Amino acid sequence: MDATKALREQLGEGLVIPACPLALTPKRRLDERRQRALCRYYLAAGAGGLAVGVHTTQFAIRDPKVNLFKPVLELMAEELTRSRPRAGRGGTPVRIGGICGETRQALAEAALARELGYHAGLLSLGALRNASDKALIAHCRSVADVIPVFGFYLQPAAGGRVLPYSFWRRFAEIENVVAVKIAPFNRYQTLDVIRAFAEAGRDDVALYTGNDDNIVLDLLTSYRFRAGRRWVERQIVGGLLGHWAVWTRRAVELHAQCRRLAANRSPIPGALLQTAAEITDCNAAFFDAAHNYAGCIPGIHEVLRRQGLLSGNWCLDPTEKLSPGQREEIDRVCHAYPHLSDDQFVENHREKWLCDG
């Protein structure tokens, strides 16, 4: 089977894809042992893939003074290859490499990701803040000539830009687009993306939520639009999420439950809607919604630190740290919703993930 066709089918089934954090030592250097342990954790938890070099991995890995973009992608590609047989699951985990910058940089990152065995590139457009729709589409087409593209609507608070329906309708016409991560944290803008792909007739492009504030409802909802003389229905089938970088075992279970209900058009249990609100409450604490997401990445690190997977919540930028009151908010949601955590799962396997050669 053609590799891109196989990738489309795998993504179309709906996967849990954590956005991978960056494990650092107290001196803010790459902690290879814990970086590998994170990969082992996600695979053991049942994740269907991993996104590396994305916002959660910290865009600053591309800074020449840091120079971690290639080393981190290489390390994780190696670990994904060697860990898969031990995971005991069928299918190859999908490897998504983050792609950023203006066209020259994006093409270089796409070529590197392809060379390292990544299956698709998650294409951020934050660097082209003032570009027209026409220029953005030309940029996306250039990258798609190098590697299959995983589209990305990233909210402005995390470094993205507003992308109108007109952009997404033209983006949907790019043949080598295999999926799109919808992450504007905005219901109106989410509908713009889904409607664009529905009206374009691109049922071969998988829709993934990146709306960490609305995960469960995104997965449960059927979206229906009028396209000419017919109705077109689409569903968000999976998630590529920073929120799923923590408590991943529970995320896999939740995703499976949502997919069953959505596929069978079953009534939605009230308890699941309650869980949806609880997860959003957790995300507000982890992502630091109270301070416009300033502590988003250290918040994720803090949860992993408490589980013993990371040794600290450090970021590459020393000024990027937990916001005032954020630690207490994380305390609150961890105490309030222990059923959403996978602490015991991590406790049972952590030493093996950290020590396994």
N, C-alpha and C positions, 0 to 999 in steps of 0.2 A: 504494500500500500504506500502511496505517496506520503512523504513525511508530514507535509503541511495538512493533508487530509486527515491523517491519523491524529495530528495535534488538534484539529478542529473537533474531531469526534470526542477526544478525551476531555477537552475543555467544555464541550457541549453537554457532557454528562453531569457537570456541576462538581466543582472541587473546592476544598478548603485550602487556600493558599495564604499562609502567613507572610507578612512583610517582615523580612529578617532584620533584627537589631544588630548593632555592632558591639561586640564584647571588647572591653578595654581594660587595661591594667590601671593601677592608681596613677601611673605616669602618662596615661592617655595614649598608650601604644596598644597595638592589636594583641589581644589575648587569644592565641590560636587554640589553646586547649578548650576554653569556654566557647569560642566560636564554633568549634566542631561539636561540642556538647549541645549547643542550641539546635544544630541541624539534626542530630540524633534524636533529640526530644521531639521535634516537629514530625519527623518520620514515624517514630514510635507512637505518637499520638494519633496518627492516621491521616496527616495532611497529604493532599494529593499533589503538592508542589511547593515551591518556595520562590519568593521574589527577593532578589539580592541587588544591592546598589540603588535602592529606592529611597524615598523620604525617610522611612524608619531606620534605614542603614546609615543615614546622615549624608546629605548631599556634599558635605565638606570633605568626604573621602577623595573627592576629585581635586582638591586643592593641591598644587604641586608641592607645597611644604608638608602636606600629610601623605600624599602619594599612596593611598590604600585602595584605590578603585580596582586596579588589576589584581593585587594580592588577595583581596577579599573575594572577588569573583572566582579566582583560581582555586582558592582554598575550599570554597563552598561547592564548586563543581566537583572537585576531587572527593569531598565527603559525601556528596549526593551519589556519586558513582559507587563508592565502596560501601556505603551504608545500606543501599537498597536491598541486596540479597538478605541481609540480616533482619530487615524489616518484615520479611515474610509475606509481602503483599505482591499481588500481580500488578503489572504496569510500571512504567518508568515515571518517577515523579517529574512533573512539568517544571522546567527551569526557566524562570523569567528574570531577565537582566534589566535593570533600570537604565534608561537612556535620557540624557539631559543635554542642555546647551543649544547654541545656535547650530546651523546645519553642519558645519565642518566638524565640530566636536561630536555632534550626535551621530554622524556617519562613522567616525572613528570608534565610538563606544559600541555602535551596532556591530561593526566588523569584529571587534574584540569579543563581544558576547557570543557571536556566531562561532568564532574560532575556538572558544572555550566550551562549546557544546550547549549553549543556552538555546532554548527552543523558540523564544520570542522576546521582544523588547518592549518593556512598559515605557511608553513615550510621553515624557513630561514636556509641556510647552511653556513652562513658566519663564524661560529665558527669552521668549519672543513676545514680550508683553504688549508691544505696540504694533505687531505685524497684522496685516490685513488677513481676512479669510483666505484670499487667493495665495498669499505668501505662506500661510500656515499649511495649506493643503499641499503646496509644492514641497515644503519641508517634509511633511509626512510621507509623501510619495517617494521622496529620495531615500528616506530611511527604510520604507517598505521594500525597496529594491534590494536591500541588503539582508534584512531579517524580517520574519513575520512580525506584525505589529499588534501589540496589546494597547489599544487606545486608553487614554487616561484623562478624566476630567477631575483635576485636583483643585480643591477649594483655594481661593486667594490667601486665606490665613496661613496656609501651609506652603505657600510659594507658587500657587497656580494662578490662573486668570479666568475671567468669565468667558465662556465660549458659547455663542448663541446657537439656536436651532439651525440657522443657515450653515454654520460651520459643520455641525454634525451630519447634516444631510449630504453634504459634499464628501465628508470624510468617509461616510458609509459606502461610497462608490469606489473606494480604494480596494483593489482585489485582494491584496495580501494582508488585510486586517483580519485577525482571527478571533479577537475578543475585545471587549472594552470594559475598563474599570470606571464605574460611575461614582464619583466621590466629591460632589460639590457641597454636600451637607445641606441640601436645599431641594425640597420636593418639586418645585417648578422646573428647576434646571435638570433634575433627574428625569422628569417626563420628556424634556426636550430631546435627550439622548435616545431614550427608548422609542419615542415616536419617530425620530429620524431613521433608525434602523428598521423599524416596522414598515414605514412607508417606502423605504428603499428596497424592501423585499429581501433583506439580508438575514435570512434565518440560519445561515451558516456562521454567523458571528455570535459568539456566546456573550451574554450579558452578565457582568459580575458587579456586585455591590462593593463600593468602597466607602459607603455612608456608615461610618462606625457609630453614628448616632441613631441609626434606623435599621439595624441589621435584620432583625427577625421579620419585620413587616415588609422589607424589600424582598425577602425570600418567599414570603407567603402570598404576595399579591400577584394576580394575573392582570396584565396591562393590555387593554384593547383599544385599537384605533381604527378609524375608518380610512381606508386606502383605496381611493377610486370607488368602485362599486362593491367592494368587499370589506369585511371586517378582518383585521389582522390582530392576533393575540400573541404576546410575548411574555416570557417569565425571566426573571433574574435567577440564574441557576446556581451560582456560587458566590464566593467572596474572596477578594484579595485585600486583606485588611491588616492594618497595624494592630487593631484590637485583638485579632486572632494570633498575634505573637505571644500572647499570654493566655493561660487557661485553655490551651489548644485542644486538649482531650475533650473537654466539655463542648468546645466549639464544633468539633467533628460530630459529636452526638446530636447537638442541636441542629446542625445543618442537615443531617440525615433525616431527622424528624420533620423539618420544614419541607424538604424535597418530597417525602412521602405524601404529606398532606396536600401539597400543591399539585403533584402529579395525579393524585386520585380525586382532586377537587373535594376533599373531605371538609366537613365543618371544622373551624378553628377552635380548639379548646380554649376556654377562658383563661385557664392556667398558663397557657403559652403566651397569651397577650400580656399577662402579668409578668412573665419572664422577660418579654420584650422590653417592658418598662424598666425592669431591674437591670438588664444589660446596658440600657442607655444611661442609667444612673451610674453604673460602674464606669462606663466610658467617660462620662463627664469628669469623674475623679482622675482616671488614668491619663486622659488627654488634656486635663486642665482647661476645660471649657470656660471656667470662671475668669480666666486671664487670656482669653482669645487663643488658647492652645499653646501658650508660651512654654509650658512644661510637658508637652506631649511626649517627647522622646524620653526625657528622664523619668516620666511617670511610668512608661512601659518598663524601663530598666529597673525601677524600684520594685515592681511586682516580681520580676525575674530575680532580683537580688534577694528578696524575702524568701523565695523558693530555693535559693542556693545555686541557681544556674549562672548568675553573674555575681561578681565579687563587689560590685558597687554600681551606682547609677550615673557614673561619669559620662559626659559627652566630650566630643573633640573640642568644642568651644567651652572653656571653663566657665563662661557666664551663663551657659545653658544648663539650668538646674531646676529643681523643684521650686514651684512658686510658693509664696507665703500661704500657709494653710493647706497646701496640696497633700502633704504627707498625712495630715489629719483626715482629709477627705478619703484618701486611700485606706487608712485605718477603718474609717466608718463603713465603706462598702464591703471591705473584706470581712468585717464582723457581721454585717447585715445579710450577706449573700454567700455563705460558705458553700452552698450547693452549686454555685456557678464556678467554683475553683476546682483545679485538679491537683491540689497540694499533695494529696496522698499518692497519686500516680507518680508525681515527680519525686517524692520522697523515696518511693519504692525502687526507682531506677536511676536516680541522679548520679550515684557514685560510678555506676557502670558507664554512663554517658561521659562522665568526666575522665574516667581512667582507661576506657577501652581504647587499645592502641589503634 
